[in-house]
Amino acid sequence: MKKRVAALTMVCILAVTSLAACGTGEGTTKGKTSAGTEAGTTEAAKQNTEKSETAKSEADANAADAVDKAVTEAPGKASGEKYKIVFSSYSQTAQFQVLLAEAMQDYVSEKYADTVDFSVLDGNMDSATQVGQIDNLIAQNVDGILICPMDGDALVPAVEAANDAKVPLITVNAQVNSDEVLAHVGSDDIVAGELEMQYVADQLNGKGNIVILHGPNGISAEVLRREGYENILKKYPDIKILSEPTCNWSREEAMSTTENLLQGADEIQAIVAQNDEMAMGALQAVLDNDMGDKIIVTGIDAIDDAKAAIEAGTLAATVFQDAKGQAEAGLDEILDIVKGGEPKDVSIPYVLVTKDNIADYK
């Protein structure tokens, strides 16, 4: 509206200026009578008035077009066109990653069905696959990318490529080790490690032998959860770590690894897994060896299997990681950036889940 008014005002000023210039007697000629002069002047004025009205109409129409164009070209898509948003998950076999992807799909259906074209890519636990996916998405000129990386270092080139191509990219759940990531949406993995290890220390009364099952080496969750463990363990010098094998978030690897550990001479009082998939594998090995009443097993994520095991009294504890909260905040954030908003990190709280509060997380 302001643009329309400004345009009309300028036309009026031009019209007045034109009339003033045209009224200087250009229609008079030497030797003509006064009546002829007046007639010529009248005719010229009439023509100028018509021209002025035509110019005014054209200016008015142009101003209206400008307003319509401004509305159409404002941040956002043209009528009927959707934002193309893609989530690259490091794995769609890991249960938490499945929960995260499903929560995103549900949120798009509920809130962004008319404005977002959303899809999920499976990295198949392979960093090279994820890098290739990001390169392809850049070539397709998608509007925005969310990524949960398999490896925080291996995905750095993909982040840099997206930035160079001006394709907004943010991380969700796990981080890429680069300052060029526009924003991160997730939970504080140091806190998750602290909550889990503090629970174990309390159950052991500050003394005992433990095993820590690690996720893939170098991934942000693996590094930061281990840092959280250390923050607690330094307060309990009588808690000894017997082994720290890497089980790559895998239930199967954790089960076979635990089977081997249970054959050792040292007595294990607790197995601290960095996610629930590994916790469930370790728990199965413990139960198969009839040691469920001797060894505490804990995990992180609060996946359905873990919650069911807590209800059954076999898994001691997990740390709830809010897949729905991360998914919704991630989509809101990438769309805000795509539309010109300022990037910002979003933190979703962790919560310790035991038999005492499992009813709140069923």
C-alpha positions in Angstrom: 0.0 0.0 0.0 2.8 2.4 0.9 4.4 1.7 -2.5 1.1 2.4 -4.3 0.7 5.8 -2.5 4.3 6.8 -3.2 3.9 6.0 -6.9 0.7 8.0 -7.2 2.3 11.0 -5.4 5.2 11.0 -7.8 3.0 10.8 -10.9 1.0 13.8 -9.6 4.2 15.8 -9.1 5.4 15.0 -12.6 2.0 15.9 -14.1 2.0 19.3 -12.4 5.5 19.9 -13.6 4.6 18.9 -17.1 1.6 21.3 -17.2 3.7 24.1 -15.9 6.3 23.6 -18.6 3.7 23.2 -21.4 1.9 26.4 -20.5 4.8 28.7 -21.5 3.1 29.7 -24.9 4.6 27.0 -27.1 1.2 27.0 -29.0 1.6 30.7 -30.0 3.1 31.8 -33.3 4.2 35.2 -34.6 1.6 36.9 -36.7 -1.3 34.9 -35.2 -4.2 36.7 -33.7 -4.9 36.7 -30.0 -7.8 34.4 -30.5 -5.6 32.0 -32.5 -3.1 32.1 -29.7 -5.7 31.3 -27.1 -7.1 28.5 -29.3 -3.7 27.0 -29.7 -2.9 27.2 -26.1 -6.3 25.6 -25.2 -5.7 22.8 -27.6 -2.1 22.2 -26.3 -3.4 22.2 -22.7 -6.1 19.7 -23.6 -3.5 17.4 -25.2 -1.2 17.7 -22.2 -4.0 17.0 -19.8 -4.9 13.8 -21.8 -1.2 12.8 -21.8 -1.0 13.5 -18.1 -4.1 11.4 -17.4 -2.7 8.5 -19.5 0.6 8.7 -17.7 -1.2 8.7 -14.4 -3.2 5.6 -15.4 0.0 3.9 -16.5 1.8 4.9 -13.3 -1.1 3.7 -11.2 -1.1 0.3 -13.0 2.7 0.0 -12.7 2.5 0.8 -8.9 -0.2 -1.9 -8.5 2.0 -4.4 -10.4 5.0 -3.5 -8.2 2.9 -4.2 -5.1 1.7 -7.5 -6.4 5.3 -8.4 -7.4 6.6 -7.5 -4.0 4.0 -9.7 -2.3 4.8 -12.6 -4.7 8.5 -12.3 -4.3 8.5 -11.8 -0.5 10.5 -14.5 1.4 8.7 -17.7 0.7 7.7 -19.8 -2.3 5.4 -18.8 -5.2 1.8 -19.9 -4.9 1.5 -23.7 -5.0 5.3 -24.3 -4.8 6.7 -26.1 -1.8 10.0 -25.9 0.0 12.1 -29.0 -0.6 13.5 -30.1 2.7 15.5 -33.4 3.2 16.7 -35.2 6.3 19.9 -37.3 5.9 19.9 -39.9 8.7 23.0 -42.0 9.4 20.8 -45.1 9.7 17.2 -46.1 9.4 17.8 -49.3 11.2 18.8 -47.7 14.5 15.5 -47.3 16.4 16.1 -43.7 17.6 16.9 -42.6 14.1 13.7 -44.2 12.9 11.8 -42.4 15.7 13.4 -39.1 14.7 12.5 -39.5 11.0 9.0 -40.6 11.7 8.5 -37.6 14.1 9.7 -35.3 11.3 7.3 -36.8 8.8 4.4 -36.5 11.2 5.2 -32.9 12.0 5.3 -32.0 8.3 1.9 -33.6 7.8 0.4 -31.7 10.8 1.9 -28.3 10.3 3.6 -27.9 6.9 1.6 -30.2 4.5 0.8 -27.3 2.2 4.3 -25.7 2.2 6.9 -28.4 2.5 8.0 -31.4 0.4 9.9 -33.6 2.9 11.9 -36.7 2.4 14.3 -38.9 4.4 17.6 -40.5 3.2 19.2 -43.5 4.8 23.0 -43.2 5.2 23.3 -47.0 6.0 25.8 -46.3 8.7 28.3 -45.1 6.1 29.8 -41.6 6.1 30.8 -41.8 2.4 27.2 -42.5 1.6 26.0 -39.4 3.5 28.6 -37.2 1.8 27.4 -38.4 -1.6 23.8 -37.7 -0.5 24.6 -34.2 0.5 26.5 -33.6 -2.8 23.4 -34.8 -4.8 21.0 -32.6 -2.8 23.2 -29.6 -3.5 23.1 -30.4 -7.2 19.4 -30.7 -7.0 19.3 -27.2 -5.4 17.0 -28.3 -2.5 15.9 -25.5 -0.2 17.3 -27.0 3.1 19.1 -30.0 4.6 19.0 -31.6 8.0 21.6 -34.1 8.8 22.4 -36.5 11.6 26.0 -37.5 10.8 27.6 -40.9 11.1 30.9 -39.3 11.7 31.5 -35.7 12.9 34.8 -35.3 11.0 33.9 -37.1 7.8 30.9 -34.9 7.1 32.9 -31.6 7.3 33.4 -31.4 3.5 29.7 -31.9 3.0 28.9 -28.9 5.3 31.5 -26.7 3.5 30.1 -27.7 0.1 26.5 -26.8 1.2 27.7 -23.4 2.5 29.6 -22.7 -0.7 26.4 -23.5 -2.7 24.3 -21.3 -0.4 22.1 -24.3 0.6 21.2 -24.1 4.3 22.3 -27.1 6.3 21.8 -27.8 10.0 22.6 -30.8 12.2 20.0 -32.6 14.3 20.8 -35.0 17.2 24.5 -35.5 16.4 27.0 -32.8 15.4 29.6 -32.2 12.7 32.9 -30.9 13.9 32.8 -27.7 12.0 32.1 -24.0 12.9 30.5 -23.7 9.5 27.3 -25.6 10.6 24.6 -23.0 10.6 22.8 -24.4 13.7 22.5 -27.5 15.8 19.3 -28.9 17.2 19.7 -31.6 19.8 20.3 -32.5 23.4 23.4 -32.0 25.5 25.2 -35.3 25.3 27.5 -34.4 28.2 24.4 -34.1 30.4 23.2 -37.5 29.2 26.5 -39.1 30.2 26.4 -37.4 33.6 22.9 -38.6 34.3 23.6 -42.2 33.3 26.9 -42.5 35.2 25.6 -40.7 38.3 22.8 -43.3 38.5 25.3 -46.1 38.2 27.5 -44.6 40.8 24.6 -44.3 43.2 23.5 -47.9 42.6 27.0 -49.1 43.3 27.4 -46.9 46.3 30.5 -45.4 44.7 32.5 -48.6 44.4 32.6 -51.4 41.7 33.8 -52.6 38.3 32.1 -51.3 35.2 32.3 -51.7 31.4 31.5 -48.9 29.0 30.2 -49.7 25.5 31.0 -47.0 23.0 29.3 -45.8 19.9 31.4 -45.1 16.7 34.7 -43.5 17.6 34.7 -39.7 16.9 30.9 -39.2 16.5 29.8 -36.3 18.7 27.5 -38.3 20.9 30.3 -40.9 21.6 32.8 -38.2 22.6 30.5 -36.0 24.6 28.8 -38.8 26.5 32.2 -40.1 27.5 33.1 -36.7 28.7 30.0 -36.7 30.9 31.0 -40.1 32.3 34.4 -38.7 33.2 32.8 -35.7 35.0 31.1 -38.1 37.4 33.8 -40.8 37.6 36.4 -38.4 38.9 34.3 -38.1 42.0 34.4 -41.8 42.6 37.9 -43.2 42.5 36.7 -46.6 43.7 34.8 -47.2 40.5 37.1 -49.0 38.1 36.6 -49.3 34.3 37.5 -52.8 33.2 37.0 -52.3 29.5 35.7 -49.8 26.9 35.0 -51.7 23.7 33.4 -49.9 20.6 30.1 -51.5 19.5 29.0 -48.9 17.0 25.5 -48.3 18.3 24.8 -52.0 17.3 22.7 -54.4 19.4 24.4 -57.4 17.8 27.9 -56.1 18.3 27.1 -55.3 22.0 25.6 -58.7 22.6 28.6 -60.6 21.2 31.1 -58.3 22.9 29.4 -58.7 26.3 29.3 -62.5 25.9 33.1 -62.4 25.6 33.5 -60.0 28.5 31.4 -62.2 30.8 33.8 -65.1 30.3 36.6 -63.0 31.9 38.0 -63.4 35.4 37.1 -60.0 36.6 33.7 -59.5 38.1 31.5 -56.9 36.4 29.0 -54.9 38.5 27.6 -52.6 35.7 27.6 -52.2 32.0 27.1 -48.6 30.9 26.1 -48.4 27.2 26.1 -45.1 25.3 22.8 -45.9 23.6 19.9 -48.2 24.2 20.6 -50.5 21.2 23.9 -51.5 22.7 22.2 -51.7 26.2 19.6 -54.1 24.9 22.3 -56.3 23.3 24.4 -56.3 26.5 21.3 -57.0 28.5 20.4 -60.0 26.4 23.9 -61.5 27.0 23.6 -60.8 30.7 20.2 -62.6 30.9 21.4 -65.5 28.8 24.2 -66.1 31.3 21.8 -65.8 34.3 23.5 -62.7 35.6 20.6 -60.3 35.6 20.6 -60.0 39.4 24.3 -59.3 39.5 24.9 -56.8 36.8 23.3 -53.4 36.3 22.8 -52.4 32.6 21.9 -48.9 31.5 21.5 -47.0 28.2 20.5 -43.7 26.6 17.6 -42.8 24.3 14.5 -44.4 25.9 13.6 -46.4 22.8 10.5 -48.7 23.1 12.5 -51.9 23.8 14.4 -50.1 26.6 11.2 -48.8 28.2 9.6 -52.2 28.1 12.7 -53.7 29.7 12.6 -51.2 32.5 8.9 -52.0 33.1 9.9 -55.7 33.2 12.6 -55.0 35.7 15.5 -56.2 33.6 17.1 -52.9 32.4 18.0 -50.6 35.3 17.8 -47.2 33.6 17.9 -45.2 30.4 18.1 -41.5 29.6 15.2 -40.1 27.7 16.2 -38.3 24.5 13.2 -36.5 23.0 13.0 -37.5 19.3 9.8 -35.7 18.8 11.1 -32.5 20.4 14.3 -32.6 18.3 12.4 -33.4 15.1 10.0 -30.5 15.4 12.6 -28.0 16.5 14.8 -29.1 13.7 12.2 -28.5 11.0 11.1 -25.2 12.5 14.7 -24.1 12.6 15.7 -25.0 9.0 12.5 -23.4 7.6 13.1 -20.3 9.6 16.7 -20.1 8.1 15.4 -20.8 4.6 13.0 -17.9 4.9 15.7 -15.5 6.0 15.7 -16.0 9.8 18.9 -15.8 11.9 20.3 -19.3 12.7 20.3 -20.4 16.3 21.1 -23.6 18.3 18.2 -25.3 20.1 18.7 -27.6 23.1 16.2 -30.2 24.1 16.6 -31.5 27.7 17.5 -35.1 28.7 15.7 -36.9 31.5 16.8 -40.0 33.5 14.2 -42.8 33.3 14.0 -45.6 35.9 11.3 -47.9 37.3 10.2 -44.9 39.5 9.1 -42.7 36.5 8.7 -45.1 33.6 4.9 -44.6 33.6 5.5 -41.0 32.4 7.3 -42.2 29.3 5.3 -45.1 28.1 
